[in-house]
Amino acid sequence: MNNTSKVLIALGAGLVIGGVLGILFAPEKGVEMRHKLAEEGKKIKDQIKDKVKFGKEKIEEELTRVNGKIEEALA
């Protein structure tokens, strides 16, 4: 895993932890807090899905590039 991946993972984890702690320590009623937690959970889930999709696309692009180079070398 390269440094960029590690930084992105650490940044994502920090955002998640910060968001949850911010909501938990906010002076609101339980119902409002649960609603906010659910909304934040949905946002985080969507962000993770987007990042996984982006990563998958990048991996597929790289595999296509590498396969092309292998085919060139074998031809």
Secondary structure, 3 states (H helix, E strand, C coil): CCHHHHHHHHHHHHHHHHHHHHHHCCCCCHHHHHHHHHHHHHHHHHHHHHHHHHHHHHHHHHHHHHHHHHHHHHC
